[in-house]
Every structure is written in C-alpha cells, then in structure tokens.
Amino acid sequence: MKHPLILCSALVVSTLVATVLSAAAAPTLADFQAQAARSKLRLELPDYPRTADEISNRTTAALAEADAALLGLASQDAGKASFASTFGAFEEITGRVSTWANHIGTLAESHPDKRLRDTARDAGQRIEAWGIALEYREDLYRALQRWADTKPALDAQQQRLVDFTLRDFRRAGLALPPAERQQVELLRKSLSELERQFDVNINEARAPLDFTAEELAGVPATLLNSPGVKQPDGRYRVMANITWHVAAVQDNADNAEVRRRVTVARGQLAREKNIPVLAKLVALRAEIARRLGYATWADFRTETRMTGSAAVALKFEEDLVKGLQPKFVEEVETLRQLKAAHTGQADARIEAWDTAYYTNKLRKEKYAVDTEALRVFFAYEPTLRGMFAIYEKVFALKFTQIEPPYVWAPGVQLWIAADAGSGEPIGAFYLDMFPREGKYNHFAHFRQNLGRTLPDGGYQLPVSVLLCNFSPPTADKPSLLSHDNVKTLFHEFGHVMHNLLGRARYSSFNYAGVPKDFIEAPSQMLENWVWNKAVLDTFAADYRDPSKKIPAETIEAMIRAREATEGVAYRRQLSLGLMDLGLHTLSPGDAWTTDVVELTNAVGARVSIPPAADTAFVAYFGHLTGYDGGYYGYLWSKVMAADMASVFEAAPNGYLDEKIGRRLRDEVYAAGHTRDVAESVEKFLGRPRSQKAFLQYVGIKE
C-alpha cells in the first residue's frame, strides 16, 4: 500500500499537470487566426484607438488615404480599366473607411472617457461629411459610369454591385445640374450635423427623480438595491433616462403619482434641445427629397426597401391599425376595468402611466404570471450560456471566449464563433452587457469589421459588438433578467448572428446591406424561442435551486397573458411607425410650419394610449435618425419573422431543429442581399409569404 503522503503528492502533481494541460489547450486568438488562414480567411480584430488624439489623427490619415486611392480610381486610363479597378476598388476603399467609422462609433457610444467619446463623435461627423461629399464626386461617377457603359460581362453579384452603386450616385443627385447638385450636398451636410446633434442630446439627457421607500412600494429590490440607486439621505434615485429603471417603476409601482412622474420625466427627456433640432431635420429632409425628385422624404427612403414607396408603407400600417382595432378596444377595456376595481373609481380611464402597471397586474391576477418572480429563472450567466448553446445547435456553430488584446472598458468580453463541423472561424464578437455612465443606454448590435472578399482573394471575417444594459449583479445576487430581457438578448444576439453568418462577396450585400425593412426580421424571428418550453428548459432554472424549471403551465399562462395584451403593444408600435411616416410624408411647405410635437402626439392619441400631458416623446425617439422614414419596418419585418418562425415550429425537432437552422443560415443569412430578400425568405419558407402566423402570434385566431 502506498504511503498517504505519496498518494497526496501524486494527486497534487496530477492536478497540476491537468491544470497546465488545460491552460495550454485553451485556444488563443493566434490559434483561431492560424486556423482561419489555412482556409484563406482573415480574422482580424478592430485596432481600437486608445486616446482622443489618436482618434483625430487616424481619422485624418484614413480619409487622406482613401482620397488618394479614389483619385487614382478616377484618373486611371479608361482603356485599361476593369471591374476590379473601378467598382471593386470603390467598394474596397469605402469599406475601409466604413470599418474605421464603425470602430470609433462604438467608442463614441460606450467608452468611459467623455473626451474620447466626444472626439469619436466629432470624427464620426467628419467621416459622414466626407461620405456625403464622396457621393458628389463627379470624377468618380464619370469613371464608374464610363466603364459600366462598355456593358462588360459580369456575374450576378458584380452586376448587382454596379447597379446599386450607380443607383446610389443618382439618389445623391449626380444626375442634377451642377448648381442644384451643390445645393443638395450642402443641405445633406447640414442634415448630417443636425442628426448628430439629435443623437448627442438623447445620449446626454438625464432625469433623476428621488423617491422614498414608501413611494416606491411594489418596485422590486432589483432596482432598489442596484448600485447608485439608494442615496445618502435614504431616498432612492430613479433615472428616467435608464430604460430598465423606468420599466421597473412603470410595471410595478403601486403609487400612480410616482408612475406618472417617471412617465412624464421620460417623455420630457431632451425636449428643450431636440424639438427645435427635429423641426429643422424634418424640414431639411423634405427639401432634399423635393430637390432629388421625390414627393416626400419617406418616398426617398423607401425606394430601396421592400415596400418601395411611402404609400405601401402607410397602407401596411393603417391596415394593421384597423385589423387590430377590435382587439385593442377589448384589451384597453379589460385594463380599465382592472383599474376601476383596484382604485374603486367606476369611471377610471387608462392613462399613459397605467398601461404597463395594469398589464403586469393582469398577468399576475388573471394568468398568475409574476414577471419579477420569474427573474430567478434567468440569472444572467446561465441565460447567456444557454442562449449560446441553443444558437450553437441550431446554426451548427461553436463559441469560445478568449482573452482580448484590448477592451475599451472593464468587463467587456471577446468571443470567437466557429463552424462546428470544420472548426473554421466565422467571426468574432464583443459583449459589453451592463450599464455605466456615458454608455449607450438601450440594447443594440454594432457591426465592426465588414465581411467581404479582399483584393488578394481571401475573405475578411466580420466582427460585432453587443451593447446591453441589463441590471447589474449585487453583493448577494447575480444579475437577474426579466423574461422580456431574455427576449431582447435573443433578439440582439440574432443581429450578431446575421452579421457573422453573412457570406456575400461584397460588404454592401452583407447584414446591414439588406433592406432596412427586413433587417429586423431574422432577429425578431428568434424571439419566438423564449416562449417555448423545450427551449427554456435547456437553460432557465432557479439560480437558488437549479433543479427547478419553469412549469409548463406557467409558460402557457405567459403566452396567454402576452396574447391578451398584444393589441395594446402592437398599436403602440404602429403609433411610432405612423409618427415617423407622418413627419416624413410632409410636403416641403408643410414641413417648415408643422408643430412636430402636436403632430406626433395626435398620432399617439389616435392609434395608441394618449401620451401624458406636457410630454414630447418624439424628442427622445432615437430611431428618427437611422430609421427615419422606415420605422414601420419593425412591424413589416415582424410579420415575416412570425412566418419564418412557423417553419421551425412545424419541424420535427421544433425550435431546435438543426436541418431548418442550416436552411436559414444558407438561404437567408449567408445570401444577404446578393438577391432580393423576398426571394430568400420564400426559399427558406418553401412557399409564398403569409400573415397567418403573425395573426396567431398576437392572439387573433381563425
């Protein structure tokens, strides 16, 4: 028999060896880069600038380099020109600038240093102005058009790039007389500056409200115990500019006056600064559209989208308003009766600050769904890992966390995504998941490096960043997500998948290159996963006792509760889309004189629950830059998303069906905009598109 000390020593040595081997086996960035290189793939991470001065200097250098390359393109010998030296070169040059803009754009929204954020925003504005000027480079337009006029033999992707590039020059006004073209360029530069200011005002808006513990009765400890909420005087500070703070109060505060104050403060964010800015934005957009030959800005914006015109978008929205009317009226009356019983006021009416509270109360009382109580099943870390495991299975992938060479803030993680079969990397993504001062205060995906074929024939792998603001962990509890947070996580990571799985040859056709009224569809489709018992059982468990899963009857009740209030929820979305279209279908004359607050509040009152008095939500409606003339796309794509999800629902393995996942990956994600997305969707569906699944999702049964 061996001596116990020898056994102990052997065990220690064995453990040490295992630890060393495990550490040695942990893959590194270099390992993945080498694997990528063997397949002519290039896995490069963003080289983020570390200082404000570096941002300024590198922006200057990037634009100078691009200008020199573009001058060479424009001045080349026409007789020796080729696709590679014209449209291919234009795509490559502008793609490099876009990549740099993506990098500093992420820092502008997330870096802890305010000076660096401000410098990054200023640099982004320089790049945007450069991009606008680029669209008016007549020498480039002539060089590209001259080569296209030779009618060269091109493959489908090349021809599409030629057509779309020339179309974009035309949409910028290159077909206009020089003097008129110059005016449009000046107006667009002014518009770009106003859009930047609108975004900055939103990002910098703050609205602290202090309440006593008694006033916050009903509000969960998730908020009350969150860092920075409890003040030295014993009161609790709710920040109306932090979305999850607002949701915690609106959903749960028993005191109606507290809910009203938070709702009003939210509705007044950036009002004084942004209403004058928005009025100018709307007028400038209308004038630019007129000069370019479009009836309205919305017509200009929708030309390149699935709808093709403002009229089609408006009809889609108004038809849904009408179709949801009976359900909306019924749901509001249910909420009103609940309030009447709760307050003892028979003539009670539902106000803007009541909707979330009584919706939550309805879930609890009628459907026994307590959204706060459900948080214990969604601790952040196991939820994240569980989502990863699901996406790995469905899309045949493998995610590996690696040590990042650089991150812009503590806690940011870096992951590599690889194909599960071949082991080849497909891209990388960063996770920045909890709030901090100065950080973008919602949930969003930011693409970084663009997937594209490089001049040497290799393929540049895409890189993404996910910025989220989940409630942070406390001293005695992990970060606990609401079910709605989980839905958001599945949605936003769906954008990461959309970006990383794109395999178009040209970056213009990957992810963000698809029509704006489709780009949300793949992510919205993935929201359906979090309503499925089989999916939730793979990760949702009580963090205090992981053997406890969400009961099937609870999930069924959650679905019934959701369906019971979808009319109100989607009428709210429709009101936002119609606010946007209302502003952007104004004629130039009306655009200069219309009261933007009066117009949008009237839309809200007509289509949804009337807004609180003395508020101007539109001042904080960040989608009016970027999704202007196109917010309707959220619901347009939601209808397609429900249709696409129904294919999984009917599959042998349901939402975890790998065969259907592979079809989605190949026909939708990988194809990008190399063909019309309507064709891609129908290839995935195996049939024409339908609204049937969406109507069932919202609880309208045939």
C-alpha positions, 0 to 999 in steps of 0.5 A, spaced: 500 500 500 502 506 498 504 511 503 498 517 504 503 522 503 505 519 496 498 518 494 497 526 496 503 528 492 501 524 486 494 527 486 497 534 487 502 533 481 496 530 477 492 536 478 497 540 476 499 537 470 491 537 468 491 544 470 497 546 465 494 541 460 488 545 460 491 552 460 495 550 454 489 547 450 485 553 451 485 556 444 488 563 443 486 568 438 493 566 434 490 559 434 483 561 431 487 566 426 492 560 424 486 556 423 482 561 419 488 562 414 489 555 412 482 556 409 484 563 406 480 567 411 482 573 415 480 574 422 482 580 424 480 584 430 478 592 430 485 596 432 481 600 437 484 607 438 486 608 445 486 616 446 482 622 443 488 624 439 489 618 436 482 618 434 483 625 430 489 623 427 487 616 424 481 619 422 485 624 418 490 619 415 484 614 413 480 619 409 487 622 406 488 615 404 482 613 401 482 620 397 488 618 394 486 611 392 479 614 389 483 619 385 487 614 382 480 610 381 478 616 377 484 618 373 486 611 371 486 610 363 479 608 361 482 603 356 485 599 361 480 599 366 476 593 369 471 591 374 476 590 379 479 597 378 473 601 378 467 598 382 471 593 386 476 598 388 470 603 390 467 598 394 474 596 397 476 603 399 469 605 402 469 599 406 475 601 409 473 607 411 466 604 413 470 599 418 474 605 421 467 609 422 464 603 425 470 602 430 470 609 433 462 609 433 462 604 438 467 608 442 463 614 441 457 610 444 460 606 450 467 608 452 468 611 459 472 617 457 467 623 455 473 626 451 474 620 447 467 619 446 466 626 444 472 626 439 469 619 436 463 623 435 466 629 432 470 624 427 464 620 426 461 627 423 467 628 419 467 621 416 459 622 414 461 629 411 466 626 407 461 620 405 456 625 403 461 629 399 464 622 396 457 621 393 458 628 389 464 626 386 463 627 379 470 624 377 468 618 380 461 617 377 464 619 370 469 613 371 464 608 374 459 610 369 464 610 363 466 603 364 459 600 366 457 603 359 462 598 355 456 593 358 462 588 360 460 581 362 459 580 369 456 575 374 450 576 378 453 579 384 458 584 380 452 586 376 448 587 382 454 591 385 454 596 379 447 597 379 446 599 386 452 603 386 450 607 380 443 607 383 446 610 389 450 616 385 443 618 382 439 618 389 445 623 391 443 627 385 449 626 380 444 626 375 442 634 377 445 640 374 451 642 377 448 648 381 442 644 384 447 638 385 451 643 390 445 645 393 443 638 395 450 636 398 450 642 402 443 641 405 445 633 406 451 636 410 447 640 414 442 634 415 448 630 417 450 635 423 443 636 425 442 628 426 448 628 430 446 633 434 439 629 435 443 623 437 448 627 442 442 630 446 438 623 447 445 620 449 446 626 454 439 627 457 438 625 464 432 625 469 433 623 476 427 623 480 428 621 488 423 617 491 422 614 498 421 607 500 414 608 501 413 611 494 416 606 491 412 600 494 411 594 489 418 596 485 422 590 486 429 590 490 432 589 483 432 596 482 432 598 489 438 595 491 442 596 484 448 600 485 447 608 485 440 607 486 439 608 494 442 615 496 445 618 502 439 621 505 435 614 504 431 616 498 432 612 492 434 615 485 430 613 479 433 615 472 428 616 467 433 616 462 435 608 464 430 604 460 430 598 465 429 603 471 423 606 468 420 599 466 421 597 473 417 603 476 412 603 470 410 595 471 410 595 478 409 601 482 403 601 486 403 609 487 400 612 480 403 619 482 410 616 482 408 612 475 406 618 472 412 622 474 417 617 471 412 617 465 412 624 464 420 625 466 421 620 460 417 623 455 420 630 457 427 627 456 431 632 451 425 636 449 428 643 450 434 641 445 431 636 440 424 639 438 427 645 435 433 640 432 427 635 429 423 641 426 429 643 422 431 635 420 424 634 418 424 640 414 431 639 411 429 632 409 423 634 405 427 639 401 432 634 399 427 629 397 423 635 393 430 637 390 432 629 388 425 628 385 421 625 390 414 627 393 416 626 400 422 624 404 419 617 406 418 616 398 426 617 398 427 612 403 423 607 401 425 606 394 430 601 396 426 597 401 421 592 400 415 596 400 418 601 395 414 607 396 411 611 402 404 609 400 405 601 401 408 603 407 402 607 410 397 602 407 401 596 411 400 600 417 393 603 417 391 596 415 394 593 421 391 599 425 384 597 423 385 589 423 387 590 430 382 595 432 377 590 435 382 587 439 385 593 442 378 596 444 377 589 448 384 589 451 384 597 453 377 595 456 379 589 460 385 594 463 380 599 465 376 595 468 382 592 472 383 599 474 376 601 476 376 595 481 383 596 484 382 604 485 374 603 486 373 609 481 367 606 476 369 611 471 377 610 471 380 611 464 387 608 462 392 613 462 399 613 459 402 611 466 397 605 467 398 601 461 404 597 463 402 597 471 395 594 469 398 589 464 403 586 469 397 586 474 393 582 469 398 577 468 399 576 475 391 576 477 388 573 471 394 568 468 398 568 475 404 570 471 409 574 476 414 577 471 419 579 477 418 572 480 420 569 474 427 573 474 430 567 478 429 563 472 434 567 468 440 569 472 444 572 467 450 567 466 446 561 465 441 565 460 447 567 456 450 560 456 444 557 454 442 562 449 449 560 446 448 553 446 441 553 443 444 558 437 450 553 437 445 547 435 441 550 431 446 554 426 451 548 427 456 553 430 461 553 436 463 559 441 469 560 445 471 566 449 478 568 449 482 573 452 482 580 448 488 584 446 484 590 448 477 592 451 475 599 451 472 598 458 472 593 464 468 587 463 467 587 456 468 580 453 471 577 446 468 571 443 470 567 437 464 563 433 466 557 429 463 552 424 462 546 428 463 541 423 470 544 420 472 548 426 473 554 421 472 561 424 466 565 422 467 571 426 468 574 432 464 578 437 464 583 443 459 583 449 459 589 453 452 587 457 451 592 463 450 599 464 455 605 466 455 612 465 456 615 458 454 608 455 449 607 450 443 606 454 438 601 450 440 594 447 443 594 440 448 590 435 454 594 432 457 591 426 465 592 426 469 589 421 465 588 414 465 581 411 467 581 404 472 578 399 479 582 399 483 584 393 488 578 394 482 573 394 481 571 401 475 573 405 475 578 411 471 575 417 466 580 420 466 582 427 460 585 432 459 588 438 453 587 443 451 593 447 446 591 453 444 594 459 441 589 463 441 590 471 447 589 474 449 583 479 449 585 487 453 583 493 448 577 494 445 576 487 447 575 480 444 579 475 437 577 474 433 578 467 426 579 466 423 574 461 422 580 456 430 581 457 431 574 455 427 576 449 431 582 447 438 578 448 435 573 443 433 578 439 440 582 439 444 576 439 440 574 432 443 581 429 450 578 431 448 572 428 446 575 421 452 579 421 457 573 422 453 568 418 453 573 412 457 570 406 456 575 400 462 577 396 461 584 397 460 588 404 454 592 401 450 585 400 452 583 407 447 584 414 446 591 414 446 591 406 439 588 406 433 592 406 432 596 412 425 593 412 427 586 413 433 587 417 429 586 423 426 580 421 431 574 422 432 577 429 425 578 431 424 571 428 428 568 434 424 571 439 419 566 438 424 561 442 423 564 449 416 562 449 417 555 448 418 550 453 423 545 450 427 551 449 427 554 456 428 548 459 435 547 456 437 553 460 432 557 465 432 554 472 432 557 479 439 560 480 437 558 488 435 551 486 437 549 479 433 543 479 427 547 478 424 549 471 419 553 469 412 549 469 409 548 463 403 551 465 406 557 467 409 558 460 402 557 457 399 562 462 405 567 459 403 566 452 396 567 454 397 573 458 402 576 452 396 574 447 391 578 451 395 584 451 398 584 444 393 589 441 395 594 446 403 593 444 402 592 437 398 599 436 403 602 440 408 600 435 404 602 429 403 609 433 411 610 432 411 607 425 405 612 423 409 618 427 415 617 423 411 616 416 407 622 418 413 627 419 416 624 413 410 624 408 410 632 409 410 636 403 416 641 403 411 647 405 408 643 410 414 641 413 417 648 415 410 650 419 408 643 422 408 643 430 412 636 430 410 635 437 402 636 436 403 632 430 406 626 433 402 626 439 395 626 435 398 620 432 399 617 439 392 619 441 389 616 435 392 609 434 395 608 441 394 610 449 394 618 449 401 620 451 401 624 458 400 631 458 406 636 457 410 630 454 414 630 447 416 623 446 418 624 439 424 628 442 427 622 445 425 617 439 432 615 437 430 611 431 428 618 427 435 618 425 437 611 422 430 609 421 427 615 419 422 614 414 422 606 415 420 605 422 414 601 420 419 596 418 419 593 425 412 591 424 413 589 416 419 585 418 415 582 424 410 579 420 415 575 416 419 573 422 412 570 425 412 566 418 419 564 418 418 562 425 412 557 423 417 553 419 421 551 425 415 550 429 412 545 424 419 541 424 420 535 427 425 537 432 421 544 433 425 550 435 431 546 435 431 543 429 438 543 426 436 541 418 431 548 418 437 552 422 442 550 416 436 552 411 436 559 414 443 560 415 444 558 407 438 561 404 437 567 408 443 569 412 449 567 408 445 570 401 444 577 404 442 581 399 446 578 393 438 577 391 432 580 393 430 578 400 423 576 398 426 571 394 430 568 400 425 568 405 420 564 400 426 559 399 427 558 406 419 558 407 418 553 401 412 557 399 409 564 398 409 569 404 403 569 409 400 573 415 397 567 418 402 566 423 403 573 425 395 573 426 396 567 431 402 570 434 398 576 437 392 572 439 387 573 433 385 566 431 381 563 425 
